[in-house]
Amino acid sequence: MLDFSFFTTFQFGWLNAWIPAFGIVLIQFVYMVLFREVGRRAVDTSWYTSKDRFWSRVSMFLQIVLLVLSVFVPFKLGTLWFVVGATIFALSLAAFIWAFHSYGIDPAGKTIKSGIYCWSRNPMYLFFFTAMLGTCIACASLWLLIVTVPFGIAMHFTILGEERYCEQTYGKEYLEYKAKTPRYLLWE
């Protein structure tokens, strides 16, 4: 039987959730520094509507809360929680890196359809979220989960804005891609 009494553990430590949480954010920054043009494309928000800006800010705020909170949430080392969560994180991290690579090798000004984008229209968002979810599980942390779920919802609304922009910018090419490729791997 699983012991759920540790769901509220909250303490500062070196072996805490900050390791994967900051790690995945660091990967984004390193990739954007190494591939500056790709980085500029990835962070271009000039097309945002006020609604898109709102959801992007909510998502960014919740990401910052997750990063701060992660410093105080320890891993549940030696438990099934840790093994399952670390596995989800590792798979998500690999897919996240693949998404950045796929984004970077496709030419600018076209719908990105290669690599992992064959299976998901939004793999960077998807795998960032699943990496954070894996971190929640590895820590068996209700605290992280309480922030991660609204973070995922805010990202979803940000994605809807980006898809609207892609439809307007790439037209028929994007609509055909959208008809064949799910938003989140297996579901819309």
TORTI-208034 format. One record per residue: x, y, z of N, C-alpha, C, CB in turn; residue in one letter. Coordinates in steps of 0.05 Angstrom, whole numbers, plus 5000, padded with zeros to 4 digits. Glycine has a CB too. Example, Ala and Ser with C-alpha at 12.3 -4.5 7.8 and 13.67 -1.06 7.14 Angstrom:
! TORTI-208034
  n.X  n.Y  n.Z ca.X ca.Y ca.Z  c.X  c.Y  c.Z cb.X cb.Y cb.Z code
 5264 4886 5156 5246 4910 5156 5264 4934 5156 5226 4911 5181    A
 5257 4955 5142 5273 4979 5143 5258 5001 5157 5282 4988 5114    S
END
This chain:
! TORTI-208034
  n.X  n.Y  n.Z ca.X ca.Y ca.Z  c.X  c.Y  c.Z cb.X cb.Y cb.Z code
 5017 4976 5000 5000 5000 5000 5018 5025 5000 4981 5000 5024    M
 5010 5045 4984 5025 5069 4982 5020 5087 5006 5019 5084 4957    L
 5041 5100 5016 5038 5119 5038 5036 5147 5026 5063 5117 5058    D
 5013 5160 5030 5008 5186 5018 5014 5209 5038 4980 5188 5009    F
 5025 5203 5062 5029 5223 5082 5051 5243 5074 5036 5210 5108    S
 5068 5236 5055 5090 5253 5048 5083 5273 5025 5113 5237 5039    F
 5058 5275 5017 5051 5293 4996 5055 5322 5002 5022 5289 4989    F
 5057 5329 5027 5060 5357 5034 5088 5365 5043 5041 5364 5056    T
 5108 5347 5039 5135 5353 5046 5144 5379 5032 5155 5330 5038    T
 5156 5397 5048 5164 5423 5037 5189 5432 5052 5141 5444 5039    F
 5213 5429 5040 5237 5436 5054 5259 5443 5033 5247 5414 5073    Q
 5276 5462 5040 5298 5469 5023 5318 5446 5022 5312 5495 5034    F
 5330 5442 4999 5350 5421 4997 5364 5421 4970 5338 5394 5001    G
 5387 5408 4970 5403 5407 4945 5393 5385 4926 5432 5402 4951    W
 5380 5364 4936 5370 5343 4920 5340 5346 4917 5376 5315 4931    L
 5332 5369 4906 5304 5376 4904 5296 5379 4874 5298 5402 4918    N
 5271 5385 4870 5259 5387 4844 5271 5409 4827 5229 5392 4846    A
 5287 5427 4839 5299 5448 4823 5318 5437 4802 5314 5468 4841    W
 5329 5414 4806 5349 5403 4787 5336 5399 4760 5361 5376 4798    I
 5314 5383 4757 5302 5381 4731 5287 5406 4722 5283 5357 4731    P
 5275 5420 4741 5260 5444 4733 5278 5466 4721 5245 5456 4758    A
 5300 5472 4734 5318 5492 4723 5333 5480 4699 5338 5501 4744    F
 5338 5454 4699 5352 5441 4677 5337 5444 4651 5356 5412 4683    G
 5312 5440 4651 5296 5441 4626 5295 5470 4616 5268 5429 4630    I
 5293 5489 4635 5294 5518 4627 5321 5525 4616 5286 5536 4651    V
 5342 5515 4628 5369 5521 4619 5373 5510 4590 5390 5508 4638    L
 5362 5487 4584 5365 5476 4557 5353 5495 4537 5351 5448 4555    I
 5330 5507 4543 5318 5527 4525 5337 5550 4519 5292 5537 4536    Q
 5349 5561 4541 5366 5584 4538 5392 5577 4523 5373 5595 4565    F
 5403 5554 4529 5428 5545 4515 5422 5542 4485 5439 5519 4527    V
 5400 5529 4478 5393 5525 4450 5389 5552 4436 5367 5508 4448    Y
 5376 5570 4450 5371 5597 4437 5397 5613 4434 5351 5612 4454    M
 5416 5609 4452 5442 5623 4449 5458 5610 4427 5458 5622 4476    V
 5459 5584 4425 5474 5570 4405 5462 5574 4377 5475 5540 4411    L
 5436 5576 4375 5423 5579 4349 5406 5605 4351 5405 5554 4342    F
 5419 5627 4349 5406 5653 4354 5382 5658 4336 5426 5675 4349    R
 5383 5652 4310 5361 5657 4292 5336 5641 4301 5368 5651 4263    E
 5341 5616 4308 5320 5598 4317 5308 5610 4343 5330 5569 4321    V
 5325 5619 4361 5316 5631 4386 5299 5655 4381 5340 5638 4403    G
 5307 5672 4362 5291 5696 4356 5263 5688 4345 5305 5714 4335    R
 5263 5669 4328 5237 5659 4317 5219 5648 4340 5241 5638 4296    R
 5231 5633 4358 5216 5620 4379 5204 5639 4399 5235 5600 4394    A
 5217 5662 4403 5207 5680 4423 5193 5705 4411 5229 5690 4441    V
 5188 5705 4385 5174 5727 4372 5145 5727 4380 5177 5725 4341    D
 5137 5747 4394 5109 5750 4403 5096 5775 4391 5107 5750 4434    T
 5108 5785 4370 5097 5810 4359 5069 5808 4349 5115 5819 4336    S
 5060 5784 4343 5033 5779 4333 5013 5774 4355 5034 5755 4314    W
 5021 5773 4380 5002 5767 4402 4979 5787 4403 5017 5767 4428    Y
 4955 5777 4408 4933 5794 4415 4934 5799 4445 4905 5781 4406    T
 4917 5816 4455 4917 5820 4484 4910 5794 4499 4896 5842 4491    S
 4893 5778 4488 4886 5752 4500 4911 5733 4501 4863 5739 4485    K
 4925 5733 4478 4950 5717 4477 4970 5726 4497 4962 5717 4449    D
 4973 5753 4500 4992 5764 4519 4984 5756 4548 4993 5795 4517    R
 4958 5757 4553 4948 5749 4580 4956 5720 4586 4918 5752 4581    F
 4950 5702 4568 4956 5673 4574 4986 5668 4575 4943 5656 4553    W
 5001 5682 4559 5030 5679 4560 5041 5689 4587 5043 5695 4537    S
 5030 5711 4597 5039 5721 4623 5031 5703 4646 5028 5749 4627    R
 5007 5692 4644 4998 5673 4665 5017 5649 4664 4969 5664 4660    V
 5023 5639 4641 5040 5616 4638 5068 5622 4649 5042 5607 4608    S
 5079 5645 4642 5106 5653 4651 5106 5656 4682 5115 5679 4638    M
 5085 5669 4693 5083 5672 4722 5083 5645 4736 5058 5688 4729    F
 5067 5626 4726 5065 5600 4738 5091 5584 4735 5042 5584 4725    L
 5105 5589 4712 5131 5576 4709 5151 5586 4730 5142 5581 4680    Q
 5150 5612 4735 5168 5623 4756 5161 5612 4783 5166 5654 4756    I
 5135 5610 4789 5126 5598 4814 5136 5570 4816 5095 5599 4817    V
 5134 5554 4795 5144 5527 4795 5174 5526 4800 5138 5513 4768    L
 5189 5544 4788 5218 5544 4793 5225 5551 4822 5231 5564 4774    L
 5212 5571 4833 5217 5578 4861 5208 5555 4879 5202 5604 4868    V
 5185 5544 4875 5175 5523 4891 5193 5498 4890 5146 5515 4883    L
 5204 5493 4866 5220 5469 4862 5245 5468 4881 5229 5467 4833    S
 5254 5491 4890 5277 5492 4908 5270 5480 4935 5286 5522 4912    V
 5244 5480 4942 5235 5471 4968 5221 5443 4968 5216 5491 4980    F
 5221 5430 4945 5207 5404 4943 5227 5382 4938 5185 5405 4921    V
 5231 5364 4957 5251 5343 4954 5241 5319 4937 5260 5332 4981    P
 5260 5306 4924 5253 5281 4910 5246 5260 4931 5277 5271 4893    F
 5230 5241 4923 5224 5217 4940 5242 5194 4931 5193 5210 4938    K
 5268 5198 4936 5288 5178 4927 5281 5151 4939 5316 5187 4935    L
 5286 5130 4924 5282 5103 4934 5253 5094 4934 5293 5101 4961    G
 5236 5109 4921 5207 5102 4920 5199 5097 4891 5190 5124 4932    T
 5177 5084 4887 5165 5080 4861 5158 5108 4848 5140 5062 4862    L
 5150 5126 4865 5144 5154 4855 5168 5165 4840 5136 5172 4879    W
 5191 5162 4852 5215 5174 4840 5222 5159 4814 5239 5171 4859    F
 5221 5133 4814 5227 5118 4789 5209 5125 4767 5226 5087 4795    V
 5183 5126 4772 5163 5132 4751 5167 5161 4742 5134 5128 4761    V
 5169 5180 4761 5172 5208 4754 5198 5213 4739 5172 5225 4778    G
 5220 5201 4747 5246 5206 4734 5245 5194 4706 5269 5192 4750    A
 5231 5172 4702 5229 5160 4675 5213 5179 4657 5215 5132 4677    T
 5190 5189 4667 5174 5207 4651 5190 5232 4645 5148 5215 4667    I
 5205 5242 4664 5221 5266 4659 5242 5261 4638 5235 5275 4686    F
 5257 5238 4640 5278 5232 4621 5268 5229 4593 5293 5206 4629    A
 5245 5216 4590 5233 5213 4563 5224 5240 4552 5209 5193 4564    L
 5212 5256 4570 5202 5282 4562 5226 5300 4555 5186 5295 4585    S
 5247 5299 4570 5271 5315 4564 5282 5308 4536 5292 5311 4586    L
 5284 5282 4530 5295 5274 4504 5276 5284 4482 5297 5244 4502    A
 5250 5282 4485 5231 5292 4465 5232 5322 4463 5203 5282 4472    A
 5236 5336 4486 5238 5365 4486 5262 5374 4470 5240 5375 4515    F
 5285 5361 4474 5309 5368 4459 5304 5362 4429 5333 5353 4469    I
 5292 5340 4423 5286 5333 4395 5267 5354 4383 5272 5305 4394    W
 5248 5365 4398 5230 5385 4388 5246 5411 4381 5208 5392 4409    A
 5264 5419 4398 5281 5442 4392 5297 5438 4367 5299 5449 4416    F
 5309 5414 4365 5325 5408 4341 5308 5408 4316 5338 5380 4344    H
 5285 5396 4317 5267 5395 4294 5258 5424 4286 5242 5378 4300    S
 5253 5440 4306 5245 5468 4301 5268 5483 4287 5237 5482 4327    Y
 5292 5477 4296 5315 5491 4286 5324 5483 4257 5338 5487 4303    G
 5319 5459 4249 5328 5450 4223 5308 5456 4201 5334 5421 4223    I
 5283 5461 4208 5263 5468 4187 5267 5497 4179 5234 5464 4197    D
 5263 5504 4153 5267 5531 4144 5247 5550 4156 5266 5532 4114    P
 5256 5575 4161 5238 5596 4171 5217 5602 4149 5254 5621 4179    A
 5194 5611 4158 5173 5619 4140 5156 5597 4129 5185 5633 4117    G
 5159 5573 4140 5143 5550 4132 5133 5535 4156 5159 5531 4113    K
 5112 5520 4152 5101 5503 4174 5122 5482 4181 5075 5489 4166    T
 5128 5479 4207 5148 5460 4216 5134 5433 4218 5160 5468 4244    I
 5144 5414 4202 5131 5388 4200 5150 5364 4203 5116 5385 4174    K
 5175 5369 4207 5195 5347 4208 5200 5338 4236 5221 5355 4194    S
 5214 5316 4238 5222 5305 4265 5197 5299 4281 5239 5325 4279    G
 5198 5307 4306 5176 5302 4325 5151 5317 4318 5185 5308 4353    I
 5153 5338 4301 5130 5353 4293 5112 5336 4274 5139 5379 4278    Y
 5121 5313 4266 5104 5294 4251 5082 5283 4269 5120 5272 4239    C
 5087 5282 4295 5068 5269 4314 5054 5289 4332 5083 5250 4331    W
 5065 5313 4334 5052 5333 4351 5057 5361 4340 5063 5332 4380    S
 5036 5377 4339 5039 5404 4329 5053 5422 4349 5012 5416 4321    R
 5054 5414 4374 5065 5431 4396 5083 5415 4415 5042 5444 4411    N
 5103 5402 4404 5119 5385 4422 5136 5399 4443 5138 5368 4405    P
 5144 5424 4437 5160 5438 4458 5143 5443 4483 5170 5465 4447    M
 5119 5452 4479 5100 5457 4501 5093 5430 4515 5075 5471 4492    Y
 5085 5411 4498 5077 5385 4509 5098 5372 4527 5070 5366 4486    L
 5122 5372 4517 5143 5357 4532 5155 5374 4555 5165 5349 4513    F
 5152 5400 4553 5159 5416 4576 5139 5410 4599 5159 5447 4569    F
 5114 5409 4592 5093 5403 4611 5097 5375 4623 5065 5405 4599    F
 5101 5355 4605 5104 5327 4616 5129 5324 4632 5103 5307 4593    T
 5150 5340 4626 5174 5339 4642 5168 5350 4670 5197 5356 4629    A
 5153 5371 4672 5145 5382 4698 5127 5363 4713 5132 5410 4695    M
 5109 5350 4698 5092 5330 4711 5109 5306 4721 5071 5319 4690    L
 5129 5298 4706 5147 5277 4716 5162 5286 4741 5167 5270 4694    G
 5169 5311 4742 5182 5322 4766 5163 5321 4790 5191 5351 4761    T
 5138 5328 4785 5117 5326 4807 5115 5298 4818 5090 5335 4796    C
 5115 5279 4799 5113 5251 4807 5138 5241 4822 5108 5233 4783    I
 5161 5249 4812 5187 5241 4825 5189 5252 4854 5211 5251 4809    A
 5174 5273 4859 5174 5285 4886 5149 5278 4901 5176 5316 4884    C
 5130 5265 4888 5104 5260 4899 5093 5285 4913 5105 5236 4920    A
 5094 5307 4898 5088 5333 4910 5061 5344 4900 5110 5353 4903    S
 5043 5346 4919 5018 5359 4914 5022 5389 4909 4998 5355 4938    L
 5043 5401 4922 5049 5429 4918 5056 5435 4889 5073 5438 4936    W
 5073 5419 4878 5081 5423 4849 5058 5418 4831 5104 5405 4842    L
 5042 5397 4837 5019 5390 4820 4999 5413 4820 5006 5365 4830    L
 4994 5426 4843 4975 5448 4845 4983 5471 4826 4973 5458 4874    I
 5009 5474 4821 5018 5496 4803 5021 5485 4774 5045 5507 4813    V
 5029 5460 4771 5034 5449 4744 5008 5447 4728 5047 5422 4747    T
 4986 5439 4740 4961 5436 4725 4952 5463 4714 4939 5424 4743    V
 4950 5484 4730 4942 5510 4717 4963 5520 4697 4938 5531 4739    P
 4988 5513 4702 5009 5520 4683 5003 5507 4656 5037 5512 4693    F
 4996 5482 4656 4989 5467 4632 4964 5479 4618 4984 5438 4638    G
 4945 5488 4634 4921 5500 4622 4928 5527 4609 4900 5505 4645    I
 4945 5543 4622 4953 5568 4611 4969 5564 4585 4970 5584 4631    A
 4986 5543 4585 5001 5537 4560 4982 5529 4538 5021 5514 4566    M
 4961 5514 4545 4942 5506 4524 4929 5530 4511 4920 5488 4537    H
 4922 5550 4526 4910 5574 4515 4931 5590 4498 4898 5592 4536    F
 4956 5589 4507 4977 5602 4491 4980 5587 4464 5004 5601 4506    T
 4978 5561 4465 4980 5545 4441 4957 5552 4421 4979 5515 4448    I
 4933 5555 4432 4910 5562 4415 4916 5587 4399 4885 5564 4431    L
 4928 5607 4413 4935 5632 4399 4956 5628 4378 4945 5653 4419    G
 4976 5611 4384 4997 5606 4364 4985 5591 4340 5019 5589 4377    E
 4967 5573 4345 4955 5559 4322 4938 5577 4305 4938 5535 4332    E
 4924 5596 4318 4909 5616 4302 4929 5632 4285 4893 5635 4321    R
 4951 5640 4296 4971 5655 4282 4982 5639 4258 4994 5663 4300    Y
 4988 5613 4263 4998 5596 4242 4978 5592 4219 5005 5568 4253    C
 4953 5590 4226 4932 5588 4205 4932 5614 4188 4904 5584 4218    E
 4934 5637 4201 4933 5662 4186 4959 5666 4170 4930 5686 4206    Q
 4981 5657 4180 5007 5662 4167 5012 5642 4145 5029 5661 4188    T
 5007 5616 4150 5015 5595 4131 4992 5584 4115 5028 5573 4146    Y
 4967 5592 4122 4943 5585 4107 4939 5555 4103 4945 5598 4081    G
 4935 5548 4077 4927 5521 4070 4948 5500 4079 4924 5519 4040    K
 4974 5508 4076 4995 5489 4084 4992 5481 4114 5023 5502 4080    E
 4986 5501 4131 4983 5495 4160 4957 5480 4165 4984 5520 4176    Y
 4936 5487 4151 4910 5473 4155 4912 5444 4148 4888 5487 4138    L
 4926 5438 4126 4930 5410 4119 4947 5395 4140 4944 5408 4091    E
 4968 5408 4149 4984 5396 4170 4967 5392 4196 5008 5415 4177    Y
 4951 5412 4202 4934 5410 4226 4914 5387 4224 4919 5437 4230    K
 4904 5382 4200 4884 5361 4196 4897 5333 4200 4872 5363 4168    A
 4923 5331 4195 4937 5305 4196 4951 5300 4223 4956 5303 4174    K
 4957 5322 4237 4975 5319 4261 4961 5329 4286 5001 5335 4256    T
 4959 5312 4306 4945 5320 4331 4961 5342 4346 4940 5296 4349    P
 4948 5357 4362 4961 5378 4377 4979 5366 4398 4940 5396 4391    R
 4970 5346 4412 4985 5333 4434 4989 5304 4430 4972 5339 4461    Y
 5003 5296 4410 5009 5268 4404 4984 5252 4398 5024 5255 4427    L
 4969 5243 4418 4946 5226 4414 4919 5240 4415 4947 5204 4433    L
 4919 5265 4423 4893 5278 4426 4895 5307 4417 4883 5277 4455    W
 4873 5318 4411 4870 5346 4401 4868 5364 4425 4846 5349 4382    E
END
